[in-house]
Amino acid sequence: MLAAVAVFGTAQAQHIEFKWRGFYVAGGYDHAMNLNQTPYEDHVAFNGFTVASGFQFRKETGLGLGVSYMHDATGAFSQMPIFLELRSHYLRSRLTPYTTIYVGYSLPLGSSSGGKESIQIKSGGVTSGANVGVRFAVSRTFGVHAYVGYQELYMTKVDRKVAGRLADTQPLLLHNLKFGVGLNF
């Protein structure tokens, strides 16, 4: 009986539950790649960082505001989405699955791919998406997470130049597969 009490006490001492109420900050590295075929067969991939902060009302419900920096290697599609997110965690344990859904507006960063064959975002647009991931609580107030998700980026005005002249101005919708890793506070 004494051994059972000792084992139970040790198991309870190992249990770390991440704070489930109060202010939170989650941030990290993201990578996104375009899945859809665009009219000009653009191959777009983004590397960037995302930070979201808000209030966790209970483990299932948190509401926050976030910002991302998304850099395209060509510089043509680089942008900064600002969004509102709904964050949910599903278990009161050290390792828990979570989801986020978000909607916002993406601001173009004014960059261009340059040259006679260039692309430039002139006007941003709506962004939305959903992520599914896991969070591991290192301590009650610090954790690490990994996720995979879908992101939609709509740009209302994209200019394309051919031979140095404006050839086309039209909206563009990107469907991105997104994944990332980060820290929770």
Secondary structure in CASP SS format (residue, H / E / C, confidence):
PFRMAT SS
TARGET T0000
AUTHOR 0000-0000-0000
METHOD secondary structure of the structure
MODEL  1
M C 1.00
L H 1.00
A H 1.00
A H 1.00
V H 1.00
A H 1.00
V H 1.00
F H 1.00
G H 1.00
T H 1.00
A H 1.00
Q H 1.00
A H 1.00
Q H 1.00
H C 1.00
I C 1.00
E C 1.00
F C 1.00
K C 1.00
W C 1.00
R C 1.00
G E 1.00
F E 1.00
Y E 1.00
V E 1.00
A E 1.00
G E 1.00
G E 1.00
Y E 1.00
D E 1.00
H E 1.00
A E 1.00
M E 1.00
N E 1.00
L C 1.00
N C 1.00
Q C 1.00
T C 1.00
P C 1.00
Y C 1.00
E C 1.00
D C 1.00
H C 1.00
V C 1.00
A E 1.00
F E 1.00
N E 1.00
G E 1.00
F E 1.00
T E 1.00
V E 1.00
A E 1.00
S E 1.00
G E 1.00
F E 1.00
Q E 1.00
F E 1.00
R E 1.00
K C 1.00
E C 1.00
T E 1.00
G E 1.00
L E 1.00
G E 1.00
L E 1.00
G E 1.00
V E 1.00
S E 1.00
Y E 1.00
M E 1.00
H E 1.00
D E 1.00
A C 1.00
T C 1.00
G C 1.00
A C 1.00
F C 1.00
S C 1.00
Q E 1.00
M E 1.00
P E 1.00
I E 1.00
F E 1.00
L E 1.00
E E 1.00
L E 1.00
R E 1.00
S E 1.00
H E 1.00
Y C 1.00
L C 1.00
R C 1.00
S C 1.00
R C 1.00
L E 1.00
T E 1.00
P E 1.00
Y E 1.00
T E 1.00
T E 1.00
I E 1.00
Y E 1.00
V E 1.00
G E 1.00
Y E 1.00
S E 1.00
L E 1.00
P E 1.00
L C 1.00
G C 1.00
S C 1.00
S E 1.00
S C 1.00
G C 1.00
G C 1.00
K C 1.00
E C 1.00
S C 1.00
I E 1.00
Q E 1.00
I E 1.00
K E 1.00
S E 1.00
G C 1.00
G E 1.00
V E 1.00
T E 1.00
S E 1.00
G E 1.00
A E 1.00
N E 1.00
V E 1.00
G E 1.00
V E 1.00
R E 1.00
F E 1.00
A E 1.00
V C 1.00
S C 1.00
R C 1.00
T C 1.00
F C 1.00
G E 1.00
V E 1.00
H E 1.00
A E 1.00
Y E 1.00
V E 1.00
G E 1.00
Y E 1.00
Q E 1.00
E E 1.00
L E 1.00
Y E 1.00
M E 1.00
T E 1.00
K E 1.00
V E 1.00
D E 1.00
R E 1.00
K E 1.00
V E 1.00
A C 1.00
G C 1.00
R E 1.00
L E 1.00
A E 1.00
D E 1.00
T E 1.00
Q E 1.00
P E 1.00
L E 1.00
L E 1.00
L E 1.00
H E 1.00
N E 1.00
L E 1.00
K E 1.00
F E 1.00
G E 1.00
V E 1.00
G E 1.00
L E 1.00
N E 1.00
F C 1.00
END
